[in-house]
């Protein structure tokens, strides 16, 4: 595992866009196959005499569409994180991990250098918290809604629908999906922005997004069908 991690790091440093795109393709494929597996074996409608259920096979074209979208938008994710790093810089990515000495029984026993070091660490912590908060607000308010809109509209077009179908899918699925994402994405992205180096941020988020990709795949297919039935 360590060997693969070192190999991935070298490739990401040399070819960031290609490496991240390949990683996103693998993770999105796993996410869609997981969603299809859950839909096939878990979320199965009860069989009745009037509506017999035929076993469903895996829709590889559906997985291919999902992989194509993830691969195409991965460079946008890389550039977005670079923009956030440049626009809201953090002086030290490891500011949260700096060790703290135990306080003495009396403040008079502390040297001037120790007091200055503690004040500097507190200042770094506050600065890091502010910058992480700004990155998180921008990500939640701008990047995520645009990505959801791009995902649902792209799926509609790749499935053979037209512009009206893309507009309909975005209008029906965007808001509930965005609200559902707010339950988990701020936590994951706060960790991502505060602790993870820039080169690993997109793959780190994608590892957590493996299950979220499964949810998106389910929303784009099964939930849309449920809404249209109603």
Long-range contacts (C-beta under 8 A, 24 or more apart in sequence): 8-203, 9-199, 12-199, 12-200, 13-199, 16-78, 16-199, 17-74, 17-75, 17-78, 20-74, 20-75, 20-77, 20-78, 20-202, 20-203, 21-71, 21-74, 21-75, 22-71, 23-74, 23-202, 23-203, 23-206, 24-70, 24-71, 24-73, 24-74, 24-77, 24-202, 24-203, 24-206, 25-67, 25-70, 25-71, 27-70, 27-203, 27-206, 27-207, 27-209, 27-210, 27-213, 28-66, 28-67, 28-69, 28-70, 28-71, 28-206, 28-213, 29-63, 29-66, 29-67, 30-210, 30-213, 31-66, 31-209, 31-210, 31-211, 31-212, 31-213, 31-214, 31-216, 31-217, 32-62, 32-63, 32-66, 32-67, 32-213, 32-214, 32-217, 33-58, 33-63, 34-210, 34-211, 34-213, 34-214, 35-213, 35-214, 35-215, 35-217, 35-218, 35-221, 36-62, 36-63, 36-217, 38-214, 38-218, 39-218, 39-221, 39-222, 43-218, 43-222, 62-217, 62-221, 65-155, 65-158, 65-159, 66-155, 66-213, 66-217, 68-158, 69-150, 69-151, 69-154, 69-155, 69-158, 70-213, 73-147, 73-150, 74-202, 77-202, 77-205, 78-202, 80-139, 80-143, 81-198, 81-201, 81-202, 82-198, 84-135, 84-138, 84-139, 84-193, 85-198, 87-138, 88-131, 88-134, 88-135, 88-138, 89-131, 90-127, 90-128, 90-131, 90-132, 91-124, 91-127, 91-128, 92-124, 92-128, 93-195, 93-197, 95-121, 95-124, 95-125, 95-127, 95-128, 96-125, 96-128, 96-194, 96-195, 98-124, 128-194, 131-193, 132-190, 132-193, 132-194, 135-189, 135-193, 136-186, 136-189, 136-190, 136-193, 139-185, 139-189, 139-193, 140-182, 140-185, 140-186, 140-189, 144-178, 144-181, 144-185, 145-174, 145-178, 148-173, 148-174, 148-177, 148-178, 148-181, 149-174, 151-216, 151-220, 152-177, 152-220, 155-220, 169-220, 169-224, 172-224, 172-227, 173-219, 173-220, 173-223, 173-224, 176-219, 177-216, 177-219, 180-215, 181-212, 184-208, 184-212
